Amino acid sequence: MKKIGLFFGGLGNEAEVSIISAKNVADNFDHKKYKLVLVYWHTDGFFYHIKNFSEIKNPIKKIKETNFAKTFDVALPMTHGRYGEDGILQGIFERFGVQYCGCRVLSSALCMDKAVCKKYLEGQKIRQTKFAAIDLSTLDKYEAEKKITVIQKSFKLPIFVKPANSGSSVGITKVEKMSALKWAIKEASIHDQKIVIEEGVVGLREIEVGILGNNRLTVSRPGELVLSKEFYDYEDKYKKNKTEIKIPAKLSKKEEREIMMIAEKVYRLCDCRGFSRIDFFVAKNKIYLNEINTLPGFTQFSMYPMLMMNMGMSYRNLLNNIIELA
């Protein structure tokens, strides 16, 4: 029986979400087919082999990276955000010859950095909302001020400000007055020195597509997030759960085909593997790419598993398919 190392926790700001995803994966795991090995990535930087989730508070048994391949056969990362989703953990797997699920180092790093990914896909003629990036680590105060002034003059409100290398809506601010832009940038910089500024679209709908596969792909029908407020933030995603999810989304056949086609194109352009979720905005009969999530959430409220289950898969079979694609 193959041993599957379920990785969760991590050093980034999405460790809490990662633990929720991992618990949900464990609850739906096929224990008859595989043996589950829980690997907790502690904030002290070490990996721990734990018997159950209650050990998170006081883990004891450390695992060295050199012993990963002796401890399990395949790594299944549920490590959302920085260090776990951006190619760093994937690089550790590559270095020590560990088979793993999901995207490889390059695609993980590319898709995680929203500023770089947006610029790359802009060059591939993928429609996106107007955006700009500010890397505070490379600019002095005068240069940063100059860039902010250009954005204030050329962008229309509302504006969304977000950390380039973060997810789960952490650090995002909706700016409705230009005077609040600097504060929003400062807020995002807590999570990353590289900031993405996006021009909002009036009357937009948030549409998401799940993709499963390496060369042969299963592309889900689009689902829609019907927001309880102005945008889908961390509290709404993982705590309040007030957002309504509609699967499939109410779209024309033409819109649905186009969204699925763009999702597949973007997945291949970014050299994704295993599974990913592609997010879109739809407004005034136009489709805009929002972002790619190479390790989407697997909580009980998460869109990706719901999208794939709508395709006829059980949660357990979805996990089995992801493992087989490693």
C-alpha positions in Angstrom: 0.0 0.0 0.0 1.4 3.4 -1.1 2.1 5.9 1.7 0.8 9.5 0.9 2.5 12.3 2.8 -0.2 15.0 3.4 1.7 18.3 3.9 0.1 21.2 5.7 0.8 24.2 7.8 3.8 26.2 6.6 5.6 29.5 7.2 3.2 31.8 5.2 0.1 33.7 6.2 -2.2 31.0 5.0 -1.1 28.2 7.4 -4.5 28.3 9.2 -6.4 27.7 5.9 -3.9 24.9 5.0 -4.7 23.1 8.3 -8.5 23.3 7.5 -7.9 22.0 4.0 -5.7 19.1 5.3 -8.4 18.1 7.9 -11.0 18.0 5.2 -8.7 15.9 2.9 -8.0 13.5 5.8 -11.8 13.1 6.5 -12.4 12.2 2.8 -9.2 10.1 2.2 -9.3 6.6 0.7 -7.7 4.7 3.6 -8.4 1.4 1.8 -6.3 2.3 -1.1 -3.5 4.4 0.5 -1.9 4.9 3.9 -2.1 8.5 5.1 1.1 10.1 6.6 0.5 13.5 8.2 3.4 15.9 7.8 3.0 19.2 9.7 5.2 22.1 8.6 5.7 24.1 11.8 6.3 27.8 12.0 9.7 26.9 13.5 10.7 25.8 10.0 10.8 22.0 10.8 8.7 19.2 9.4 7.0 16.9 11.9 5.4 13.5 11.4 2.3 13.5 13.5 -0.3 10.8 14.3 -3.3 13.1 14.5 -4.2 16.8 14.2 -4.3 17.3 17.9 -0.5 17.0 17.9 -0.1 20.3 16.0 0.1 22.2 19.3 3.1 20.2 20.5 4.7 18.1 17.7 7.6 15.9 18.7 8.8 13.7 15.8 10.8 15.7 13.3 11.4 14.5 9.8 14.5 15.6 7.9 14.0 16.4 4.2 16.6 13.7 3.4 14.2 11.2 5.0 11.0 12.2 3.1 11.4 9.5 0.5 11.7 6.9 3.3 8.6 8.1 5.1 6.1 8.2 2.2 5.9 7.4 -1.5 4.0 10.5 -2.8 3.7 14.0 -1.3 0.3 15.7 -1.4 0.8 19.3 -0.5 -2.1 21.3 1.0 0.3 24.2 1.8 -1.5 27.3 0.5 0.4 30.5 -0.1 4.1 31.5 0.3 6.7 28.8 0.7 4.2 26.0 0.1 2.6 27.1 -3.2 5.3 29.2 -4.8 7.8 26.5 -5.8 9.9 26.5 -2.6 8.4 23.3 -1.1 8.2 21.8 -4.6 11.9 22.6 -5.0 12.6 20.6 -1.8 10.7 17.7 -3.2 12.7 17.9 -6.4 16.0 18.1 -4.5 15.3 15.0 -2.5 13.7 12.9 -5.3 10.2 12.9 -3.9 7.2 12.3 -6.1 4.6 15.0 -5.5 1.1 16.1 -6.6 0.4 19.4 -8.3 2.3 21.9 -10.3 6.1 21.9 -10.6 8.6 24.5 -9.5 8.4 26.9 -12.4 4.6 26.9 -12.8 4.1 27.2 -9.0 6.4 30.2 -8.8 4.9 31.9 -11.9 1.3 31.5 -10.9 2.0 32.6 -7.3 3.5 35.9 -8.3 0.5 37.8 -9.6 2.6 40.7 -10.9 4.8 38.4 -13.1 2.0 36.1 -14.1 -0.3 39.0 -15.2 2.5 40.5 -17.3 3.3 37.1 -18.9 -0.4 36.5 -19.8 -0.8 40.0 -21.0 1.9 39.2 -23.6 -0.1 36.1 -24.5 -3.2 38.3 -25.3 -5.2 37.1 -22.3 -7.7 39.8 -21.4 -7.4 41.1 -17.8 -8.5 44.2 -16.0 -6.1 47.2 -16.0 -3.3 46.5 -13.6 0.1 47.8 -12.4 2.7 46.5 -10.0 4.9 48.3 -7.4 7.9 46.5 -6.0 8.7 48.5 -2.8 11.9 46.5 -2.3 13.4 48.0 -5.5 12.2 51.6 -5.2 13.2 54.4 -2.9 10.6 56.6 -1.3 10.6 59.2 -4.2 10.3 56.5 -6.9 7.4 54.8 -5.0 5.6 58.1 -4.6 6.0 58.8 -8.3 4.5 55.4 -9.3 1.6 55.9 -6.9 0.9 59.4 -8.4 0.8 57.9 -11.9 -1.7 55.2 -10.7 -3.9 57.9 -9.0 -4.1 59.9 -12.3 -4.6 57.0 -14.7 -6.8 54.4 -12.9 -10.5 54.7 -12.3 -12.1 53.8 -9.0 -12.7 51.4 -7.4 -9.2 49.9 -7.2 -8.2 46.7 -5.6 -4.8 46.5 -3.9 -3.3 43.2 -3.1 0.0 41.5 -2.2 1.6 39.9 -5.3 2.5 36.7 -3.5 -0.4 35.8 -1.3 -3.8 34.1 -1.5 -7.0 33.4 0.3 -7.8 37.2 0.0 -5.2 38.0 2.7 -4.1 41.7 2.6 -6.6 42.8 -0.1 -8.2 46.2 0.1 -10.9 47.8 -2.0 -10.0 51.4 -2.5 -13.0 53.8 -3.2 -11.2 57.0 -2.6 -7.8 57.8 -4.1 -6.7 59.3 -0.8 -6.9 55.7 0.7 -4.5 54.2 -1.9 -1.3 54.8 0.1 -2.8 53.2 3.2 -4.0 50.2 1.1 -0.5 49.7 -0.3 1.0 49.9 3.2 -1.5 47.2 4.3 -0.6 44.9 1.4 3.1 45.4 2.1 2.7 43.7 5.4 2.4 40.5 3.4 4.6 41.2 0.5 6.8 44.1 -0.7 5.6 43.5 -4.3 2.1 45.0 -4.7 -0.5 44.6 -7.5 -3.0 47.3 -8.2 -6.1 46.4 -10.3 -8.8 48.6 -11.7 -12.2 47.4 -10.6 -15.0 46.6 -13.1 -18.5 47.7 -12.3 -21.2 45.0 -12.1 -18.7 42.1 -12.3 -19.5 38.5 -11.6 -16.8 36.1 -10.1 -16.6 32.9 -12.1 -14.2 30.0 -11.3 -13.2 26.9 -13.2 -11.5 23.7 -11.9 -9.0 21.8 -14.0 -7.6 18.3 -13.4 -4.9 16.6 -15.4 -1.4 16.7 -16.9 -1.7 16.2 -20.7 -5.3 15.1 -20.9 -7.4 17.6 -19.0 -10.8 17.5 -17.3 -12.1 21.1 -17.3 -15.1 21.7 -15.1 -18.2 23.8 -16.0 -17.8 27.3 -14.5 -19.1 28.0 -11.0 -20.1 31.4 -9.6 -19.5 33.1 -6.3 -22.5 35.3 -5.5 -21.0 37.6 -3.0 -22.7 38.7 0.3 -20.7 41.9 0.2 -18.4 43.9 -2.1 -15.6 41.3 -2.5 -14.7 37.8 -1.4 -12.5 38.3 1.6 -10.8 35.9 4.1 -13.6 36.1 6.7 -16.2 35.2 4.1 -14.2 32.4 2.6 -13.3 30.5 5.7 -15.2 31.8 8.7 -18.6 33.3 7.9 -19.4 31.3 4.7 -22.1 33.8 3.6 -21.1 33.6 -0.1 -23.5 31.6 -2.2 -22.0 29.2 -4.7 -23.8 28.4 -7.9 -22.6 25.4 -9.9 -22.9 25.6 -12.8 -22.9 29.3 -13.2 -25.8 30.8 -15.1 -24.0 31.7 -18.4 -24.9 31.6 -22.0 -23.5 28.6 -23.9 -21.1 30.9 -25.7 -19.8 32.4 -22.5 -19.4 29.0 -20.8 -17.4 27.6 -23.8 -15.2 30.7 -24.0 -14.4 30.6 -20.2 -13.6 26.9 -20.3 -11.4 27.4 -23.4 -9.5 30.3 -21.9 -9.0 28.3 -18.6 -7.5 25.4 -20.5 -5.3 27.7 -22.6 -4.0 29.5 -19.4 -3.4 26.2 -17.6 -1.2 25.0 -20.5 0.5 28.4 -21.0 1.6 28.3 -17.4 2.6 24.6 -17.7 0.3 23.6 -14.8 0.2 20.0 -13.7 -2.2 17.9 -11.6 -4.8 20.4 -10.6 -5.5 24.1 -10.4 -8.4 26.6 -10.2 -8.7 29.4 -12.7 -10.6 32.5 -11.7 -12.4 35.0 -13.9 -14.5 38.2 -13.8 -17.4 38.6 -16.2 -18.9 42.1 -16.8 -20.7 43.7 -19.7 -20.3 40.6 -21.9 -16.6 40.6 -21.5 -14.5 37.9 -19.8 -11.4 38.9 -17.8 -8.9 36.5 -16.3 -8.4 37.2 -12.6 -5.8 34.6 -11.4 -4.6 31.0 -11.2 -4.5 29.0 -8.0 -2.1 26.0 -8.2 -3.0 24.7 -4.7 -6.7 25.8 -4.3 -8.4 25.4 -1.0 -9.9 22.0 0.0 -12.0 23.2 2.9 -15.7 22.3 3.2 -16.5 25.7 1.6 -13.9 25.5 -1.2 -15.0 25.9 -4.8 -12.4 23.5 -6.5 -13.7 20.2 -5.0 -17.3 21.3 -5.6 -16.6 22.1 -9.2 -15.0 18.7 -9.8 -17.8 16.9 -7.9 -20.2 18.5 -10.2 -18.4 16.7 -13.0 -19.5 13.4 -11.4 -16.5 12.7 -9.1 -16.7 11.9 -5.5 -14.4 13.8 -3.2 -12.5 10.6 -2.5 -12.1 9.8 -6.3 -10.9 13.4 -6.9 -8.1 12.9 -4.3 -7.3 9.5 -5.8 -7.0 11.1 -9.3 -4.7 13.9 -8.0 -2.5 11.3 -6.4 -2.4 9.2 -9.5 -1.3 12.3 -11.5 1.7 12.9 -9.2 
